[in-house]
Amino acid sequence: MLHPDVELVTLASTSHEGQSLETALPGFAYQSDKVCQPMNLNKMAAESDIVFLALPHGVSSALITEEVLNNCKVIDLSSDFRLKTTYGLPALYKNDIKDAALVANPGCYATAAILSLIPLVKANLIVENGIVIDGKSGVSGAGRAASLNTQFGECNESMKAYQLPVHRHTPEIEHTLSEFAKNEVFTTFAAHLVPMNRGILLTAYATLTALELPRWQFRHYAR
């Protein structure tokens, strides 16, 4: 919204209709005086060059039509199109993103996992079927909707794994890494909720493919 070459045309919301942007999202105070309008994707597409959709998972796929894509570019923040269309990770698909009418924004854990592993996968340095991914995220990643699991008493000074045994981002991670690997990639991914406001700490473990590992030289000094 603050970019000099970008004009915010319309804000639409099903839960904040009629509210100003700063009322719905106080963190954006003083950045726009726009008021949230009823959701009308066809109208938004006709009036805009790019539409960003931040809808619950499973909703975007029912709304985006050929008519919409003929009028504008759509960047979808849900998981609906991450395995079916242009994947919006510039580090890997920069040229594809430029020409795509529909771009799927990558998931948070998936971005961290893919960017940490892709150099090793592309260079065939690790075994593709033995990757273990340990992700830890703050509570803000769960969104704004009220939930027992994200209440202060449930998550303060506490840590827990969730969406086991298969996290929503696992297919996305495996699909993208497999495009650059010699063989199909399979991972074990566990996500954890930790008591911090935001951010992700992700650690990935893999077995090296090389039979002979580099011989490192160590010197021990003792008094």
C-alpha positions as semicolon CSV with decimal commas, in nm:
position;residue;x (nm);y (nm);z (nm)
1;M;0,000;0,000;0,000
2;L;0,290;0,235;0,064
3;H;0,475;0,160;-0,261
4;P;0,485;0,471;-0,481
5;D;0,381;0,274;-0,791
6;V;0,087;0,093;-0,627
7;E;-0,265;0,224;-0,580
8;L;-0,503;0,042;-0,348
9;V;-0,835;0,031;-0,535
10;T;-1,063;-0,187;-0,322
11;L;-1,072;-0,367;0,011
12;A;-1,325;-0,649;0,046
13;S;-1,415;-0,860;0,347
14;T;-1,688;-1,098;0,453
15;S;-1,623;-1,047;0,825
16;H;-1,533;-0,675;0,836
17;E;-1,770;-0,533;0,576
18;G;-1,835;-0,162;0,637
19;Q;-1,531;-0,120;0,865
20;S;-1,231;0,095;0,785
21;L;-0,895;-0,074;0,737
22;E;-0,754;0,059;1,064
23;T;-1,062;-0,058;1,254
24;A;-1,038;-0,409;1,114
25;L;-0,658;-0,421;1,134
26;P;-0,518;-0,162;1,377
27;G;-0,164;-0,241;1,268
28;F;-0,240;-0,064;0,938
29;A;-0,356;0,259;1,102
30;Y;-0,304;0,578;0,896
31;Q;-0,205;0,383;0,584
32;S;-0,542;0,399;0,407
33;D;-0,889;0,543;0,461
34;K;-1,053;0,268;0,255
35;V;-1,360;0,091;0,393
36;C;-1,410;-0,284;0,349
37;Q;-1,663;-0,356;0,075
38;P;-1,877;-0,667;0,011
39;M;-1,686;-0,950;-0,155
40;N;-1,735;-0,933;-0,535
41;L;-1,437;-1,089;-0,707
42;N;-1,558;-1,026;-1,062
43;K;-1,600;-0,654;-0,988
44;M;-1,261;-0,634;-0,819
45;A;-1,095;-0,809;-1,113
46;A;-1,249;-0,568;-1,361
47;E;-1,123;-0,267;-1,164
48;S;-0,774;-0,389;-1,073
49;D;-0,450;-0,512;-1,225
50;I;-0,375;-0,749;-0,935
51;V;-0,604;-0,900;-0,672
52;F;-0,469;-1,053;-0,351
53;L;-0,694;-1,317;-0,193
54;A;-0,648;-1,401;0,175
55;L;-0,940;-1,639;0,222
56;P;-0,981;-1,958;0,428
57;H;-0,839;-2,271;0,267
58;G;-1,082;-2,420;0,017
59;V;-1,265;-2,097;-0,068
60;S;-1,048;-1,945;-0,343
61;S;-1,071;-2,248;-0,570
62;A;-1,447;-2,198;-0,596
63;L;-1,425;-1,826;-0,672
64;I;-1,144;-1,790;-0,925
65;T;-1,277;-1,830;-1,280
66;E;-1,145;-1,775;-1,632
67;E;-1,334;-1,447;-1,640
68;V;-1,145;-1,326;-1,333
69;L;-0,806;-1,434;-1,470
70;N;-0,876;-1,270;-1,806
71;N;-0,918;-0,935;-1,630
72;C;-0,638;-0,938;-1,375
73;K;-0,355;-1,130;-1,210
74;V;-0,449;-1,312;-0,889
75;I;-0,213;-1,385;-0,602
76;D;-0,377;-1,638;-0,370
77;L;-0,252;-1,671;-0,013
78;S;-0,439;-1,992;0,068
79;S;-0,319;-2,348;-0,001
80;D;-0,574;-2,412;-0,278
81;F;-0,341;-2,379;-0,578
82;R;0,006;-2,448;-0,442
83;L;0,033;-2,785;-0,615
84;K;-0,156;-2,691;-0,931
85;T;-0,027;-2,358;-1,061
86;T;0,266;-2,117;-1,054
87;Y;0,433;-2,136;-0,716
88;G;0,512;-1,787;-0,590
89;L;0,863;-1,845;-0,458
90;P;1,081;-1,589;-0,643
91;A;1,407;-1,762;-0,554
92;L;1,301;-2,057;-0,772
93;Y;1,028;-1,938;-1,009
94;K;1,097;-1,570;-1,072
95;N;1,048;-1,587;-1,449
96;D;0,731;-1,796;-1,424
97;I;0,576;-1,553;-1,177
98;K;0,622;-1,262;-1,418
99;D;0,394;-1,416;-1,681
100;A;0,147;-1,608;-1,465
101;A;-0,216;-1,504;-1,429
102;L;-0,257;-1,704;-1,107
103;V;0,019;-1,724;-0,848
104;A;-0,003;-1,934;-0,531
105;N;0,170;-1,773;-0,237
106;P;0,392;-2,030;-0,057
107;G;0,317;-2,146;0,296
108;C;0,530;-2,015;0,581
109;Y;0,684;-2,344;0,694
110;A;0,719;-2,451;0,332
111;T;0,918;-2,141;0,242
112;A;1,163;-2,196;0,527
113;A;1,199;-2,569;0,453
114;I;1,238;-2,537;0,077
115;L;1,491;-2,253;0,087
116;S;1,703;-2,435;0,343
117;L;1,704;-2,767;0,155
118;I;1,695;-2,671;-0,213
119;P;2,074;-2,612;-0,254
120;L;2,146;-2,959;-0,113
121;V;1,873;-3,128;-0,318
122;K;1,977;-2,963;-0,646
123;A;2,340;-3,064;-0,589
124;N;2,236;-3,424;-0,503
125;L;2,416;-3,400;-0,171
126;I;2,146;-3,557;0,048
127;V;1,930;-3,871;0,040
128;E;1,585;-3,770;-0,081
129;N;1,377;-4,012;0,126
130;G;1,526;-3,948;0,469
131;I;1,473;-3,577;0,533
132;V;1,348;-3,475;0,876
133;I;1,210;-3,124;0,925
134;D;1,152;-2,971;1,269
135;G;0,956;-2,644;1,256
136;K;0,866;-2,412;1,542
137;S;0,631;-2,117;1,505
138;G;0,473;-1,845;1,715
139;V;0,102;-1,827;1,782
140;S;0,035;-1,549;1,529
141;G;0,072;-1,804;1,250
142;A;-0,265;-1,949;1,349
143;G;-0,450;-1,635;1,240
144;R;-0,695;-1,411;1,425
145;A;-0,991;-1,645;1,473
146;A;-1,066;-1,740;1,833
147;S;-0,951;-2,091;1,920
148;L;-0,903;-2,284;2,243
149;N;-0,559;-2,400;2,129
150;T;-0,430;-2,044;2,091
151;Q;-0,566;-1,895;2,413
152;F;-0,306;-1,758;2,652
153;G;-0,365;-2,023;2,914
154;E;-0,317;-2,302;2,659
155;C;0,003;-2,187;2,489
156;N;0,189;-1,959;2,734
157;E;0,503;-2,126;2,873
158;S;0,409;-2,435;2,675
159;M;0,513;-2,615;2,358
160;K;0,331;-2,875;2,152
161;A;0,330;-3,047;1,814
162;Y;0,026;-3,010;1,592
163;Q;-0,124;-3,137;1,264
164;L;0,040;-3,477;1,305
165;P;0,111;-3,710;1,134
166;V;0,077;-3,507;0,810
167;H;0,097;-3,128;0,821
168;R;-0,081;-2,924;0,552
169;H;0,255;-2,797;0,422
170;T;0,413;-3,142;0,381
171;P;0,282;-3,211;0,025
172;E;0,385;-2,860;-0,078
173;I;0,739;-2,910;0,051
174;E;0,781;-3,254;-0,107
175;H;0,627;-3,150;-0,439
176;T;0,856;-2,847;-0,481
177;L;1,176;-3,020;-0,371
178;S;1,102;-3,316;-0,599
179;E;1,103;-3,086;-0,902
180;F;1,474;-3,020;-0,843
181;A;1,580;-3,361;-0,707
182;K;1,716;-3,665;-0,884
183;N;1,449;-3,881;-0,717
184;E;1,115;-3,810;-0,553
185;V;1,151;-3,642;-0,214
186;F;0,985;-3,774;0,101
187;T;1,003;-3,596;0,435
188;T;0,907;-3,632;0,797
189;F;0,779;-3,293;0,907
190;A;0,665;-3,196;1,256
191;A;0,535;-2,848;1,337
192;H;0,544;-2,711;1,691
193;L;0,369;-2,419;1,855
194;V;0,606;-2,229;2,084
195;P;0,541;-1,932;2,315
196;M;0,655;-1,641;2,101
197;N;0,456;-1,376;1,918
198;R;0,573;-1,446;1,564
199;G;0,848;-1,598;1,354
200;I;0,968;-1,946;1,258
201;L;1,269;-2,149;1,360
202;L;1,319;-2,447;1,130
203;T;1,588;-2,713;1,141
204;A;1,623;-2,979;0,871
205;Y;1,818;-3,303;0,900
206;A;1,933;-3,524;0,613
207;T;2,178;-3,802;0,531
208;L;2,463;-3,715;0,295
209;T;2,479;-3,912;-0,028
210;A;2,859;-3,909;-0,044
211;L;3,015;-4,233;0,081
212;E;3,339;-4,061;0,173
213;L;3,287;-3,751;0,379
214;P;3,543;-3,468;0,376
215;R;3,825;-3,527;0,620
216;W;3,833;-3,231;0,854
217;Q;4,146;-3,147;1,049
218;F;4,105;-3,071;1,416
219;R;4,367;-2,952;1,659
220;H;4,326;-2,993;2,029
221;Y;4,499;-2,752;2,260
222;A;4,545;-2,838;2,624
223;R;4,726;-2,668;2,902
